[in-house]
Amino acid sequence: SSVAAQQDRFPCLVYDLRTPALPGTLTRKMARVDEARLELEHEFLDNAKSFQWEKVREMLRATPDLINVQPCGRWTALHQAAFSGDAGVCQELMKLGASTQAVNHARRTPAEVAKGAAKEALEAAATEAKDGGDDVGKAAAEPAPPPMKKAKKATVYTMNINKAVDKEYEACSLKEIVSAPTSALEGVAYRGQEILRKFHVKTIGQLGRWKFYKMAKAIAGLSELEEQGARPEGAVLNIDAALDKKHETRELQDIAKLPPSALQGLAGWADEELAKLKIKTIADLGNWKFARWSEWIADLADFEE
């Protein structure tokens, strides 16, 4: 079943709280659950963003409460359906509880981003709700909050990383972006995301700290500081733990030109997959702009308050 399939893919979503846990074990389990849930939510919204509605339906059958998720303030599935102009999908999502009042970072509702027939469908749903019809997709009314004290003037920031991330993520915090899928990087897209998944790299933070990228970056950088044929007698410098044995005695400049599979731990199939990302050498991997952007984002996220 689709439920069983998602449990197989995200096994840490299911665990037994009745089992006695060692100190710290439960905390680690909860952290893994949070990470798995976040990954699931992003995957759901990525499917909606690419208008893969059958996958959206399958995920909702398995996990109905995905219907209104907005990790990092992303567009809801209803926003995406509205934007696509698909009135049928909009009506289907609203019947499943999609909120017509959800807003994105720009404070726009699904109706405000809707196109064509979808716009008409959402307007009709709003009219029906206003006239006392079904409250499909409408969030339950909540009592007005008590008046608040006048807030202090907010700090106005001007920095942004808009050229590095997809528009949907431009208003997110660095910490949120670190946890976002690699497809959040401007230019990676779904195809690049699927290739990186084969290396167990799913998020921007994981890409920025990917050990093979970091090894390749160091090799590429230090190769530019190497003097050919000038190794001192008796020198012990080596990077044996980073390379396949047959390459251990080569100069850094030669190593940088080798295929990525020359790195210890990368199998031969990695070369073909990485070539699809225009990465054909260790130097290419070490200088790959998307990995560099991810590293910078992950590094600065540690200093975000």
BALUM-379471 format. One record per residue: residue in three letters; x, y, z negated of N, C-alpha, C in turn. Coordinates in steps of 0.05 Angstrom, whole numbers. Last residue first. Layout:
BEGIN
Ala, X, Y, Z, X, Y, Z, X, Y, Z
...
END
This chain:
BEGIN
Glu, 412, 691, -279, 398, 692, -305, 368, 691, -300
Glu, 464, 657, -246, 438, 670, -244, 424, 669, -271
Phe, 509, 628, -243, 511, 654, -256, 485, 670, -254
Asp, 498, 583, -216, 507, 579, -244, 508, 606, -259
Ala, 490, 601, -165, 466, 594, -181, 473, 591, -210
Leu, 540, 604, -142, 529, 628, -153, 504, 623, -170
Asp, 546, 549, -127, 565, 562, -145, 553, 587, -158
Ala, 504, 541, -91, 506, 525, -116, 524, 538, -136
Ile, 518, 577, -51, 493, 580, -65, 494, 565, -92
Trp, 567, 555, -35, 566, 582, -45, 541, 587, -61
Glu, 550, 505, -16, 569, 507, -38, 568, 534, -51
Ser, 517, 520, 26, 506, 505, 4, 524, 507, -21
Trp, 554, 543, 61, 532, 559, 50, 521, 546, 25
Arg, 585, 497, 72, 597, 520, 59, 575, 538, 46
Ala, 548, 465, 98, 559, 456, 73, 572, 479, 57
Phe, 540, 497, 143, 517, 491, 125, 526, 480, 98
Lys, 590, 499, 169, 578, 523, 156, 556, 517, 137
Trp, 644, 458, 160, 616, 459, 169, 601, 481, 154
Asn, 696, 449, 149, 689, 477, 156, 660, 479, 165
Gly, 699, 396, 137, 708, 415, 117, 701, 443, 123
Leu, 682, 374, 186, 666, 370, 162, 673, 391, 141
Asp, 725, 390, 219, 698, 399, 225, 680, 397, 201
Ala, 766, 361, 195, 767, 391, 194, 739, 402, 200
Ile, 752, 310, 208, 752, 317, 180, 752, 348, 178
Thr, 709, 313, 267, 735, 309, 253, 731, 317, 224
Lys, 659, 322, 285, 674, 300, 297, 700, 294, 284
Ile, 598, 347, 281, 620, 342, 263, 635, 318, 273
Lys, 550, 356, 305, 573, 369, 316, 597, 368, 297
Leu, 512, 324, 286, 513, 350, 274, 537, 366, 283
Lys, 524, 278, 312, 499, 290, 319, 496, 318, 307
Ala, 569, 262, 284, 573, 275, 311, 547, 288, 321
Leu, 548, 236, 241, 558, 264, 237, 563, 278, 264
Glu, 536, 187, 266, 514, 203, 254, 523, 232, 251
Glu, 586, 168, 282, 565, 172, 302, 543, 190, 291
Asp, 613, 166, 233, 623, 183, 254, 601, 189, 275
Ala, 587, 128, 202, 585, 156, 194, 594, 174, 217
Trp, 601, 77, 217, 576, 88, 228, 573, 118, 222
Gly, 647, 66, 186, 650, 74, 214, 625, 86, 226
Ala, 639, 96, 120, 641, 74, 139, 642, 84, 168
Leu, 674, 128, 71, 657, 133, 94, 660, 110, 114
Gly, 713, 113, 36, 686, 112, 27, 666, 117, 49
Gln, 764, 155, 53, 758, 131, 38, 729, 132, 27
Leu, 763, 182, 117, 761, 187, 88, 752, 161, 75
Ala, 757, 166, 168, 783, 162, 157, 784, 168, 127
Ser, 707, 182, 184, 709, 155, 172, 737, 149, 162
Pro, 715, 232, 211, 707, 231, 182, 710, 204, 169
Pro, 774, 226, 252, 745, 225, 248, 739, 223, 218
Leu, 831, 273, 246, 819, 246, 246, 789, 247, 243
Lys, 852, 322, 238, 842, 316, 265, 829, 289, 267
Ala, 873, 322, 187, 850, 339, 192, 837, 334, 219
Ile, 918, 289, 194, 894, 279, 180, 869, 295, 186
Asp, 953, 325, 218, 943, 302, 233, 918, 290, 220
Gln, 961, 359, 175, 951, 370, 201, 941, 348, 219
Leu, 983, 326, 136, 956, 337, 132, 944, 348, 159
Glu, 1015, 268, 162, 1015, 296, 154, 987, 306, 152
Arg, 1007, 200, 136, 1007, 220, 157, 1008, 248, 145
Thr, 1002, 159, 100, 1029, 171, 103, 1030, 193, 124
Glu, 949, 140, 100, 959, 153, 77, 986, 168, 81
His, 921, 112, 138, 926, 140, 144, 942, 154, 122
Lys, 912, 61, 121, 928, 64, 145, 935, 93, 152
Lys, 877, 67, 76, 905, 61, 72, 922, 67, 97
Asp, 834, 124, 79, 838, 95, 84, 868, 90, 85
Leu, 838, 173, 26, 841, 164, 53, 842, 133, 55
Ala, 838, 189, -26, 819, 202, -9, 818, 190, 19
Ala, 878, 166, -54, 851, 159, -62, 830, 171, -45
Asp, 924, 190, -31, 918, 162, -25, 889, 155, -32
Ile, 950, 238, -24, 921, 238, -28, 910, 210, -21
Asn, 1012, 262, -54, 996, 245, -36, 967, 248, -42
Leu, 1078, 279, -74, 1051, 288, -66, 1037, 268, -48
Val, 1130, 268, -86, 1110, 247, -93, 1081, 255, -85
Ala, 1194, 275, -57, 1168, 286, -63, 1148, 264, -68
Gly, 1243, 256, -40, 1235, 249, -67, 1208, 260, -75
Glu, 1256, 310, 2, 1264, 283, -6, 1256, 278, -35
Pro, 1201, 350, 24, 1226, 347, 10, 1232, 317, 2
Arg, 1177, 355, 89, 1172, 344, 63, 1199, 339, 49
Ala, 1175, 378, 141, 1191, 391, 120, 1186, 380, 92
Gly, 1144, 366, 185, 1170, 353, 182, 1187, 364, 160
Gln, 1109, 428, 183, 1113, 402, 196, 1141, 392, 192
Glu, 1083, 454, 127, 1105, 457, 146, 1111, 430, 157
Glu, 1016, 474, 111, 1036, 453, 113, 1058, 461, 134
Leu, 973, 505, 109, 996, 513, 93, 1019, 494, 94
Glu, 933, 480, 136, 943, 505, 147, 967, 516, 132
Ser, 920, 439, 103, 935, 432, 127, 946, 457, 141
Leu, 888, 461, 64, 917, 457, 58, 933, 450, 82
Gly, 838, 461, 92, 850, 485, 82, 880, 483, 77
Ala, 829, 407, 104, 830, 427, 125, 844, 452, 116
Ile, 829, 385, 52, 848, 376, 71, 851, 397, 93
Ala, 785, 412, 29, 812, 415, 17, 833, 407, 37
Lys, 743, 394, 62, 749, 423, 60, 778, 427, 49
Ala, 744, 339, 52, 750, 349, 79, 757, 379, 78
Met, 728, 339, -2, 753, 327, 6, 762, 339, 33
Lys, 677, 363, 3, 698, 376, -13, 726, 365, -7
Tyr, 650, 326, 35, 654, 354, 45, 677, 366, 30
Phe, 651, 283, 1, 665, 281, 26, 669, 308, 39
Lys, 620, 300, -43, 649, 295, -47, 664, 294, -20
Trp, 577, 354, -45, 582, 328, -32, 612, 322, -32
Arg, 559, 402, -63, 577, 387, -80, 584, 359, -70
Gly, 525, 420, -23, 547, 437, -32, 568, 423, -49
Leu, 488, 377, -22, 506, 382, 1, 530, 399, -7
Gln, 463, 383, -72, 478, 358, -66, 497, 362, -43
Gly, 439, 433, -65, 459, 429, -86, 476, 405, -81
Ile, 402, 421, -25, 424, 440, -19, 446, 437, -40
Thr, 388, 349, -24, 383, 377, -31, 407, 395, -24
Lys, 405, 300, -5, 377, 308, 0, 372, 338, -6
Val, 446, 252, 14, 447, 281, 9, 420, 292, 16
His, 453, 200, 28, 442, 206, 2, 446, 235, -6
Phe, 464, 195, 80, 488, 197, 63, 480, 203, 34
Lys, 416, 199, 102, 429, 173, 105, 454, 172, 88
Arg, 403, 252, 96, 391, 233, 77, 405, 206, 79
Leu, 427, 275, 140, 440, 278, 114, 429, 258, 93
Ile, 389, 262, 179, 416, 251, 181, 430, 252, 154
Glu, 345, 291, 161, 343, 262, 163, 371, 249, 165
Gln, 363, 344, 167, 356, 333, 141, 356, 303, 140
Gly, 368, 348, 222, 392, 349, 205, 387, 338, 177
Arg, 313, 346, 235, 332, 326, 246, 358, 325, 229
Tyr, 289, 390, 209, 282, 363, 201, 303, 343, 210
Ala, 339, 443, 197, 315, 432, 207, 311, 402, 199
Val, 385, 478, 198, 387, 449, 193, 363, 434, 204
Gly, 372, 532, 205, 386, 518, 226, 390, 488, 222
Glu, 374, 554, 142, 367, 563, 168, 385, 549, 189
Leu, 356, 506, 94, 378, 522, 106, 370, 529, 134
Ala, 317, 471, 82, 312, 499, 74, 334, 518, 85
Ser, 334, 421, 91, 320, 434, 113, 313, 463, 107
Thr, 352, 402, 43, 372, 415, 61, 359, 429, 85
Pro, 304, 422, -8, 315, 403, 12, 334, 417, 31
Ala, 323, 456, -70, 307, 453, -45, 319, 433, -26
Ser, 355, 467, -111, 339, 443, -114, 322, 438, -89
Val, 377, 515, -95, 395, 493, -100, 379, 466, -101
Ile, 332, 547, -97, 343, 540, -71, 362, 516, -74
Glu, 326, 555, -152, 305, 541, -137, 315, 531, -110
Lys, 372, 584, -162, 368, 558, -175, 346, 541, -161
Leu, 362, 630, -134, 384, 613, -126, 381, 585, -138
Ser, 291, 639, -122, 316, 643, -138, 338, 625, -127
Cys, 258, 660, -61, 264, 641, -83, 289, 650, -98
Ala, 248, 689, -16, 241, 702, -42, 247, 684, -66
Glu, 261, 655, 26, 276, 680, 23, 271, 693, -4
Tyr, 237, 609, 42, 252, 608, 17, 266, 635, 11
Glu, 213, 616, 91, 196, 607, 69, 210, 608, 42
Lys, 255, 626, 126, 239, 648, 116, 222, 641, 92
Asp, 314, 588, 108, 289, 591, 123, 271, 612, 110
Val, 377, 620, 95, 355, 603, 88, 330, 608, 106
Ala, 416, 655, 112, 424, 628, 105, 401, 609, 101
Lys, 397, 705, 118, 409, 693, 142, 417, 664, 137
Asn, 381, 721, 66, 361, 714, 87, 372, 700, 111
Ile, 398, 730, 15, 414, 711, 32, 396, 702, 55
Asn, 404, 794, -19, 389, 772, -7, 408, 754, 8
Met, 400, 850, -64, 415, 828, -52, 395, 808, -40
Thr, 373, 888, -93, 373, 891, -64, 387, 868, -49
Tyr, 328, 896, -149, 352, 884, -136, 350, 888, -106
Val, 308, 934, -200, 304, 931, -171, 329, 921, -159
Thr, 279, 918, -261, 304, 922, -246, 299, 917, -217
Ala, 219, 950, -282, 234, 926, -273, 259, 935, -259
Lys, 204, 986, -339, 209, 988, -311, 227, 965, -303
Lys, 164, 950, -385, 187, 966, -379, 192, 966, -349
Ala, 92, 952, -386, 117, 938, -383, 140, 958, -377
Lys, 45, 969, -433, 59, 978, -410, 87, 966, -408
Lys, 11, 911, -457, 26, 936, -462, 41, 943, -436
Met, -50, 886, -428, -22, 883, -436, -9, 911, -440
Pro, -115, 864, -444, -97, 885, -434, -69, 883, -445
Pro, -126, 793, -438, -128, 818, -453, -109, 839, -441
Pro, -150, 764, -375, -131, 766, -398, -134, 792, -412
Ala, -215, 740, -361, -195, 761, -356, -176, 762, -380
Pro, -225, 670, -354, -231, 696, -367, -208, 715, -363
Glu, -228, 642, -288, -216, 643, -314, -223, 670, -327
Ala, -260, 599, -242, -256, 626, -253, -245, 624, -281
Ala, -224, 550, -205, -244, 557, -225, -238, 584, -237
Ala, -210, 561, -136, -201, 556, -163, -222, 565, -183
Lys, -240, 529, -82, -239, 553, -97, -231, 547, -126
Gly, -248, 482, -53, -223, 496, -50, -220, 521, -66
Val, -316, 490, -58, -295, 474, -45, -270, 492, -42
Asp, -362, 501, -85, -337, 515, -93, -313, 500, -82
Asp, -420, 508, -45, -400, 491, -57, -375, 508, -63
Gly, -453, 571, -55, -452, 544, -44, -431, 528, -59
Gly, -458, 624, -67, -467, 604, -87, -467, 576, -78
Asp, -437, 659, -32, -466, 657, -33, -476, 636, -52
Lys, -383, 648, -37, -393, 674, -47, -424, 673, -51
Ala, -380, 600, -11, -374, 601, -40, -385, 626, -52
Glu, -392, 617, 41, -408, 597, 28, -405, 597, -3
Thr, -349, 651, 51, -376, 661, 51, -395, 643, 36
Ala, -307, 615, 50, -307, 637, 31, -336, 648, 28
Ala, -320, 583, 93, -318, 571, 66, -320, 592, 45
Ala, -315, 620, 134, -341, 608, 129, -342, 596, 101
Glu, -261, 630, 132, -279, 652, 126, -307, 641, 120
Leu, -242, 580, 147, -236, 590, 120, -254, 613, 113
Ala, -261, 577, 199, -269, 557, 180, -264, 567, 151
Glu, -235, 620, 224, -264, 620, 222, -274, 600, 201
Lys, -183, 602, 220, -191, 628, 207, -221, 629, 203
Ala, -184, 558, 253, -179, 555, 224, -187, 580, 209
Ala, -190, 577, 304, -213, 564, 291, -209, 561, 261
Gly, -139, 627, 298, -160, 614, 313, -183, 602, 297
Lys, -101, 623, 237, -104, 630, 265, -127, 615, 277
Ala, -83, 649, 172, -97, 631, 190, -99, 642, 218
Val, -64, 679, 132, -44, 670, 152, -57, 653, 173
Glu, -109, 690, 102, -94, 713, 112, -71, 705, 131
Ala, -127, 641, 85, -143, 656, 104, -127, 679, 117
Pro, -87, 628, 46, -89, 613, 71, -105, 628, 93
Thr, -62, 693, 22, -77, 668, 19, -77, 653, 46
Arg, -2, 724, 2, -22, 720, 23, -35, 693, 19
Arg, 42, 740, -27, 16, 744, -38, -6, 741, -18
Ala, 91, 724, -9, 82, 750, 1, 53, 757, -9
His, 94, 673, -30, 110, 694, -42, 102, 722, -33
Asn, 23, 655, -26, 52, 650, -22, 68, 673, -34
Val, -33, 634, -65, -18, 654, -50, 11, 646, -47
Ala, -98, 603, -66, -69, 601, -70, -55, 622, -54
Gln, -151, 602, -54, -141, 626, -68, -111, 625, -73
Thr, -167, 555, -35, -167, 576, -15, -155, 602, -28
Ser, -138, 494, -54, -147, 520, -63, -145, 541, -40
Ala, -162, 430, -40, -143, 451, -33, -154, 478, -40
Gly, -197, 387, -48, -191, 405, -70, -170, 426, -65
Leu, -213, 358, -6, -196, 343, -25, -187, 361, -48
Lys, -238, 395, 24, -255, 374, 11, -239, 359, -10
Met, -194, 422, 43, -211, 435, 24, -229, 416, 10
Leu, -174, 385, 79, -158, 391, 56, -175, 405, 34
Glu, -215, 386, 118, -208, 361, 104, -193, 366, 78
Gln, -213, 438, 136, -237, 429, 122, -231, 403, 106
Cys, -161, 437, 159, -167, 456, 137, -192, 446, 121
Val, -168, 400, 199, -150, 393, 177, -155, 412, 153
Gly, -204, 430, 232, -211, 403, 221, -194, 396, 197
Ala, -176, 475, 247, -199, 478, 230, -206, 451, 217
Asp, -114, 493, 258, -129, 468, 258, -151, 469, 238
Gly, -77, 534, 259, -103, 538, 273, -121, 513, 273
Ser, -31, 534, 231, -31, 519, 256, -57, 522, 272
Phe, -46, 563, 186, -28, 576, 205, -27, 561, 232
Ala, -77, 524, 161, -90, 549, 170, -72, 563, 191
Ala, -38, 487, 149, -60, 479, 166, -74, 504, 178
Gln, -7, 518, 114, 5, 508, 139, -17, 500, 159
His, -43, 528, 72, -31, 551, 86, -21, 541, 114
Leu, -52, 475, 56, -74, 490, 68, -63, 515, 83
Ala, -3, 463, 32, -11, 448, 56, -34, 463, 71
Thr, 26, 527, 13, 11, 502, 8, 6, 488, 34
Trp, 91, 554, 18, 64, 553, 29, 51, 526, 21
Arg, 129, 558, -44, 125, 552, -16, 96, 554, -8
Gly, 149, 567, -95, 130, 586, -83, 125, 582, -54
Cys, 179, 525, -111, 194, 548, -101, 175, 568, -87
Pro, 125, 482, -97, 152, 485, -108, 166, 509, -95
Gln, 65, 478, -99, 80, 500, -87, 108, 502, -99
Val, 8, 435, -91, 35, 440, -101, 49, 463, -85
Asn, -44, 418, -81, -39, 447, -84, -10, 454, -94
Ile, -40, 361, -73, -57, 378, -55, -50, 408, -57
Leu, -18, 325, -104, 1, 340, -87, -14, 362, -72
Asp, -53, 293, -130, -48, 319, -142, -26, 335, -127
Pro, -56, 243, -103, -76, 264, -97, -68, 292, -108
Thr, -16, 201, -78, -12, 221, -100, -31, 245, -95
Ala, -37, 168, -38, -20, 157, -59, -18, 175, -83
Arg, -65, 204, -7, -79, 179, -17, -63, 167, -40
Leu, -26, 240, 4, -48, 249, -13, -63, 224, -23
Met, 6, 211, 39, 18, 219, 13, -4, 228, -6
Glu, -29, 205, 82, -19, 182, 68, -8, 189, 40
Arg, -37, 258, 98, -60, 243, 88, -50, 219, 72
Val, 15, 270, 115, 3, 286, 93, -20, 270, 81
Lys, 19, 236, 158, 37, 232, 135, 26, 247, 110
Glu, -19, 260, 190, -23, 232, 181, -5, 225, 157
Trp, 3, 310, 200, -21, 308, 183, -26, 279, 174
Gln, 52, 344, 209, 50, 315, 210, 27, 306, 191
Phe, 67, 397, 212, 41, 389, 221, 38, 359, 225
Ser, 111, 414, 187, 116, 404, 214, 90, 392, 226
Lys, 88, 427, 138, 101, 448, 154, 105, 440, 183
Ala, 74, 377, 119, 53, 397, 126, 64, 418, 144
Asn, 124, 356, 110, 106, 343, 129, 84, 362, 138
Asp, 142, 392, 71, 156, 390, 96, 139, 377, 118
Leu, 106, 380, 30, 103, 405, 43, 119, 407, 70
Phe, 126, 328, 17, 98, 332, 24, 95, 358, 40
Glu, 178, 340, 2, 173, 323, 25, 145, 326, 35
His, 169, 371, -43, 181, 383, -20, 177, 367, 5
Glu, 146, 331, -76, 131, 355, -69, 142, 369, -44
Leu, 189, 295, -81, 164, 287, -69, 147, 310, -60
Glu, 226, 327, -108, 233, 316, -82, 207, 308, -67
Leu, 198, 333, -156, 205, 357, -140, 211, 348, -111
Arg, 198, 280, -175, 172, 294, -169, 177, 318, -150
Ala, 252, 272, -182, 237, 255, -163, 211, 269, -155
Glu, 262, 309, -223, 276, 311, -197, 261, 295, -175
Asp, 229, 289, -264, 226, 317, -253, 238, 320, -226
Val, 253, 239, -271, 225, 241, -263, 220, 268, -250
Arg, 303, 254, -290, 301, 239, -264, 272, 241, -253
Ala, 287, 277, -338, 300, 293, -318, 299, 280, -291
Met, 266, 232, -364, 248, 254, -357, 261, 272, -336
Lys, 314, 203, -370, 292, 192, -354, 273, 214, -345
Arg, 342, 237, -405, 352, 232, -378, 331, 221, -359
Thr, 308, 233, -449, 313, 259, -437, 323, 255, -408
Leu, 313, 179, -461, 287, 189, -453, 290, 216, -439
Thr, 367, 178, -478, 358, 162, -455, 332, 173, -444
Gly, 377, 206, -524, 385, 218, -499, 375, 204, -475
Pro, 382, 147, -562, 383, 177, -562, 393, 187, -536
Leu, 347, 93, -528, 370, 104, -543, 369, 134, -543
Ala, 279, 75, -535, 301, 87, -519, 323, 96, -538
Pro, 230, 24, -532, 248, 40, -548, 272, 50, -532
Thr, 177, 29, -487, 202, 15, -492, 220, 33, -509
Arg, 135, 60, -476, 132, 43, -500, 158, 30, -507
Leu, 142, 86, -429, 149, 102, -453, 147, 84, -478
Asp, 166, 61, -372, 150, 53, -395, 159, 68, -420
Tyr, 158, 94, -309, 175, 82, -330, 157, 78, -354
Val, 160, 121, -246, 146, 102, -262, 165, 90, -283
Leu, 193, 152, -218, 167, 164, -225, 151, 146, -244
Cys, 237, 124, -203, 238, 137, -230, 213, 153, -236
Pro, 227, 106, -152, 222, 88, -174, 222, 101, -201
Phe, 209, 125, -98, 215, 142, -121, 210, 126, -147
Arg, 201, 82, -65, 219, 103, -56, 228, 121, -79
Asp, 164, 52, -93, 189, 39, -85, 210, 61, -78
Gln, 123, 88, -97, 136, 79, -122, 163, 66, -116
Gln, 109, 92, -43, 121, 115, -56, 134, 108, -83
Ala, 90, 40, -36, 112, 49, -20, 125, 73, -33
Ala, 46, 38, -69, 69, 21, -75, 93, 30, -60
Val, 14, 74, -41, 21, 79, -69, 46, 63, -76
Ser, 5, 48, 7, 21, 73, 7, 30, 80, -21
Ser, 17, -24, 0, 0, 0, 0, 18, 25, 0
END
